[in-house]
Amino acid sequence: MDEIFKQYGSTIITVLAIVAVIGIITLVIGSDTSSIVYKAFSELISNFYFNAGGMAPGA
């Protein structure tokens, strides 16, 4: 086991870091309408239309 970590330790850490980053990005961005990014973008577009004097899309 010690030999494996000596040879592949940095590779294992790199793979775990990449998997962690992908997991965090998926958690933040999400894939449905309940994600943080979707809500912020939807609110941004709605505020733009409202402040431009029109009705918000979908309203």
Beta strands, then each sheet from edge to edge (+ up, - down):
end
